[in-house]
Amino acid sequence: MQIHCRPRALFLGLAIVLLNAAVHSQETSQSADANGRGAFSAAAVSVERPAADLAAMESDLIEPVEHNILHRPIELSAGLAHWVDRSYLYGSTQQGARPVHLGVEFVNPRNTPVYAAKAGVVVYAGADDDFLIGPQLDYYGRVVIVAHPFASLAGRQVFTLYGHLEHITVGVGQKVDDLSLLGQIGASGIAIGPHLHFEVRVGAPYDFRMTRNPELWLQHYVEHGMIIGRIRDLDGEPIYGKRISVRSDAVSREVYSYEGNVVNPDPVWDEDFTVGDLPPGDYQVVVLNDRGKIAFADTVAVAAYRTSFVDIVLADA
């Protein structure tokens, strides 16, 4: 990983980070408990342990890999939305209108096929109406969780979750390959219309508090890149719910920094926001203060299949 920094007084240290993803496959051992849920050996992840103990676990079987290695779970074809819906991003509350979002959405018609983002073993497949894997029962509806034989750079095993399904086509303990069919999109659980709710969890497959931003893990869209960054005050504290404008001659996006401390930034990136699926080019990144004045503005270059990181420190939020 190469980092090139360009400081700017009070407001900015800008780092463009070039990533080369490497995938390492290892075998995992898995069995099913009496309730039909997957339980990994202690060498991988033990779901019987409380979440607080998982941070101390080390695995000799799960090797850390770089970000941006997961396939899109929706077929890359015309007529289907295989990009992340921008209206309810990870860490968003839609400006206080909805609960904080700990995943991303792919909005498509009912019965659109859903595929495994990477090979692994199914550790949950069914309704969540009698087993808590979200903030409440029957939150995801029909849901599948897949354990993958690799870890985050912080050493935590990676799991992907696929929620609100209409049908499920796999069972607990089943090994799946890259892009194996898992089910079809629905609106089960707490969902406003049919869509796929997609999460990345680390360390604890059944703990919704262990999520990470899926946009950091999904492969870059064809010939596209992304901007991620963080917004902090002069004391280094995150500034929640800050609006960020990202614009080029052809693209205009607005996002908000993560809205609350229940959202987990990646321990390597320590980001507060992401803007994915951007065509290459130069982007103007602007943040306004509470009085509507420009508190930060600078140009960030985006390259195909690369992530550009911007570190924003606001003297006047």
C-alpha positions in Angstrom: 0.0 0.0 0.0 1.4 3.4 -1.0 0.4 6.6 0.6 1.1 10.1 -0.7 0.2 12.9 1.6 -0.4 16.6 0.7 -1.2 18.7 3.8 -3.3 21.9 3.8 -3.2 24.3 6.7 -5.9 23.6 9.3 -8.2 21.8 7.0 -6.7 18.9 5.2 -4.2 16.1 4.9 -5.1 14.3 1.6 -3.8 10.8 1.0 -4.3 8.9 -2.2 -4.1 5.2 -1.4 -3.6 2.6 -4.2 -4.9 -0.8 -3.3 -4.1 -4.2 -4.8 -6.5 -6.8 -3.4 -5.1 -10.3 -2.8 -7.4 -13.2 -1.9 -6.1 -16.0 0.3 -8.3 -19.2 0.6 -8.1 -21.4 3.7 -10.1 -24.3 4.9 -12.5 -23.8 7.9 -14.2 -26.3 10.1 -17.9 -26.0 10.8 -20.7 -27.9 12.4 -24.3 -27.2 13.3 -25.6 -26.8 16.9 -28.9 -28.1 18.1 -30.8 -25.1 16.8 -29.4 -25.5 13.3 -27.0 -22.6 13.6 -23.3 -22.9 12.5 -20.6 -23.2 15.1 -17.0 -22.8 14.1 -14.0 -24.5 15.8 -12.0 -22.4 18.2 -9.3 -22.1 15.6 -11.6 -20.0 13.5 -14.6 -18.4 15.3 -16.6 -19.8 18.2 -20.1 -18.4 18.1 -20.6 -19.6 21.7 -18.3 -16.9 23.0 -19.6 -13.5 24.0 -18.7 -10.7 21.6 -16.4 -9.1 24.1 -14.1 -12.2 24.1 -13.8 -12.3 20.3 -11.4 -9.4 20.2 -8.8 -11.5 22.0 -9.1 -14.5 19.7 -6.3 -15.3 17.3 -6.6 -17.7 14.4 -3.9 -19.6 12.6 -6.4 -20.7 9.9 -7.8 -17.4 8.8 -5.4 -15.1 6.9 -6.1 -11.4 6.7 -6.7 -10.0 3.2 -7.0 -6.5 1.6 -10.3 -4.7 1.1 -12.4 -4.6 -2.1 -12.5 -8.4 -2.7 -16.2 -9.2 -2.5 -18.3 -9.7 -5.7 -21.5 -7.8 -6.1 -24.4 -10.0 -4.8 -26.6 -9.0 -7.7 -25.9 -10.0 -11.3 -24.0 -7.4 -13.3 -26.6 -7.2 -16.1 -28.8 -4.5 -17.7 -32.0 -3.8 -15.9 -30.7 -4.7 -12.4 -29.3 -2.4 -9.8 -26.0 -3.9 -8.9 -24.7 -0.7 -7.3 -25.3 0.4 -3.7 -28.4 2.5 -3.3 -27.3 6.0 -2.3 -30.4 7.0 -0.4 -29.8 5.0 2.8 -26.1 4.3 3.1 -24.1 2.6 5.8 -24.1 4.8 8.9 -27.0 6.9 7.6 -30.3 7.8 9.4 -31.7 9.7 6.4 -31.2 12.8 8.5 -33.0 11.3 11.5 -35.9 9.9 9.7 -34.9 6.2 10.1 -32.8 4.0 12.5 -29.1 4.1 11.8 -28.3 1.8 8.9 -25.6 -0.9 9.5 -25.6 -2.3 5.9 -26.3 -1.2 2.4 -29.1 -1.9 0.0 -29.5 -3.2 -3.6 -33.0 -2.2 -4.7 -34.4 -4.6 -7.3 -37.7 -6.4 -8.0 -39.0 -9.2 -5.9 -37.4 -12.6 -6.8 -34.3 -11.1 -8.3 -31.5 -13.7 -7.7 -29.0 -13.1 -4.8 -25.5 -14.5 -5.0 -22.8 -15.2 -2.5 -20.2 -12.4 -2.5 -17.4 -14.9 -1.9 -17.0 -18.6 -1.3 -17.6 -19.8 2.3 -19.9 -21.8 4.5 -23.5 -21.0 5.3 -23.9 -20.5 9.1 -27.5 -19.2 9.1 -30.3 -19.7 6.7 -33.9 -19.0 7.7 -36.1 -16.5 9.5 -34.8 -14.5 12.4 -38.1 -14.5 14.3 -36.8 -16.7 17.1 -33.1 -15.9 17.1 -31.7 -12.4 17.5 -29.3 -11.3 14.9 -30.5 -7.7 14.5 -31.7 -5.0 16.8 -35.0 -6.9 17.2 -36.6 -10.2 16.2 -37.9 -10.5 12.7 -35.7 -7.6 11.6 -34.1 -9.2 8.5 -36.9 -11.7 7.8 -35.5 -14.5 5.8 -31.8 -14.2 6.0 -28.6 -16.0 5.0 -25.2 -15.5 6.7 -22.0 -16.8 5.0 -18.7 -17.3 6.8 -15.7 -16.7 4.6 -12.2 -18.2 5.0 -10.4 -14.9 5.4 -10.1 -12.1 7.9 -10.0 -8.3 7.9 -6.6 -6.7 8.1 -7.3 -6.3 11.9 -7.5 -10.1 12.1 -11.3 -10.7 12.4 -13.0 -13.3 10.3 -15.3 -11.9 7.7 -19.0 -12.8 7.3 -21.6 -11.5 4.9 -25.3 -11.2 5.6 -28.2 -11.2 3.0 -31.5 -10.0 4.4 -35.2 -9.5 3.5 -35.2 -12.5 1.1 -38.3 -13.9 -0.5 -36.8 -17.4 -0.8 -33.7 -19.2 0.5 -32.0 -21.8 -1.6 -29.1 -22.9 0.8 -29.0 -24.6 4.2 -26.7 -24.3 7.3 -23.4 -26.1 6.8 -23.5 -25.9 3.0 -20.4 -24.8 1.3 -20.9 -22.2 -1.4 -18.6 -21.0 -4.2 -18.1 -17.4 -5.4 -21.5 -16.3 -6.8 -23.4 -19.3 -5.7 -27.2 -18.7 -5.6 -28.4 -18.0 -2.1 -32.0 -17.0 -2.7 -34.2 -14.3 -4.1 -34.9 -10.7 -3.2 -38.1 -10.1 -1.1 -39.4 -7.7 1.6 -39.5 -10.1 4.6 -38.8 -8.7 8.0 -38.8 -4.9 8.4 -38.5 -3.7 4.8 -40.0 -0.9 2.8 -40.5 -2.6 -0.5 -38.4 -5.5 -2.0 -34.6 -5.1 -1.8 -31.5 -6.9 -0.6 -30.0 -5.7 2.7 -26.3 -6.6 2.6 -24.0 -6.5 5.6 -20.3 -7.3 6.3 -19.7 -8.4 9.9 -16.3 -9.3 11.5 -15.6 -11.7 14.3 -19.2 -12.4 15.4 -21.7 -13.5 12.7 -24.8 -13.1 14.8 -23.9 -9.7 16.4 -25.3 -6.7 14.4 -22.9 -4.4 16.4 -20.0 -6.0 14.6 -20.7 -4.5 11.1 -18.3 -2.7 8.8 -19.1 -0.6 5.8 -19.7 -3.0 2.8 -18.5 -0.4 0.3 -15.0 -0.9 1.6 -15.2 -4.7 0.9 -17.1 -4.7 -2.4 -15.1 -4.9 -5.6 -14.9 -1.6 -7.4 -17.4 -1.3 -10.2 -16.0 -1.7 -13.7 -13.6 1.2 -14.5 -14.8 3.0 -11.4 -13.1 4.1 -8.1 -14.2 5.6 -4.8 -13.6 8.4 -2.3 -13.6 7.7 1.4 -12.6 9.9 4.3 -13.2 11.2 7.7 -14.3 14.5 9.3 -12.8 15.5 12.7 -12.7 18.6 14.9 -9.5 20.1 16.1 -9.4 17.7 19.1 -9.6 14.7 16.7 -13.2 13.8 17.6 -15.6 12.7 14.8 -18.2 15.1 13.6 -21.5 13.2 13.2 -24.0 13.8 10.4 -22.0 16.3 8.4 -23.0 16.8 4.8 -20.3 16.3 2.2 -20.8 17.3 -1.4 -18.8 15.4 -4.0 -19.0 16.7 -7.6 -17.3 16.4 -11.0 -18.4 17.7 -14.4 -20.6 14.5 -14.8 -21.4 13.3 -11.3 -23.0 15.0 -8.2 -23.3 13.2 -4.9 -24.2 14.2 -1.4 -23.5 12.0 1.6 -23.3 12.4 5.4 -20.7 11.4 7.8 -21.7 8.5 10.0 -24.5 9.4 12.3 -23.5 8.2 15.7 -21.0 6.1 17.7 -22.9 2.9 17.1 -21.4 2.8 13.6 -18.1 1.0 13.3 -15.5 2.6 11.1 -12.9 0.2 9.6 -9.9 -0.1 12.0 -7.5 0.4 9.2 -9.2 3.3 7.4 -10.9 4.9 10.4 -13.3 6.5 7.9 -16.5 8.5 8.5 -18.0 8.4 5.0 -17.7 6.6 1.7 -18.7 7.6 -1.9 -18.4 4.5 -4.1 -19.0 3.7 -7.8 -17.4 7.0 -9.1 -16.1 7.3 -12.7 -12.5 8.4 -12.9 -11.8 12.1 -12.8 -11.3 15.1 -10.5 -13.9 15.7 -7.8 -14.6 18.8 -5.8 -15.2 17.8 -2.2 -17.0 20.5 -0.2 -18.1 20.6 3.5 -20.3 23.5 4.8 -20.3 24.7 8.4 -23.5 25.1 10.4 -24.0 28.6 9.0 -23.8 27.4 5.4 -20.3 28.7 4.8 -17.6 26.6 3.2 -15.5 25.0 5.9 -13.6 22.8 3.6 -13.1 22.5 -0.2 -10.5 20.7 -2.2 -10.1 18.6 -5.4 -9.7 14.8 -5.1 -8.6 12.7 -8.0 -10.3 9.3 -8.5 -8.7 6.5 -10.6 -10.3 3.3 -11.8 -10.2 0.5 -9.3 -8.6 2.7 -6.7 -9.6 4.3 -3.4 -8.9 7.9 -2.6 -8.8 8.9 1.1 -9.4 12.5 2.3 -8.7 13.5 5.9 -10.7 16.6 6.8 -10.1 18.6 10.0 -12.6 21.4 10.5 -11.6 24.4 12.6 -15.1 25.8 12.2 -17.8 23.1 12.1 
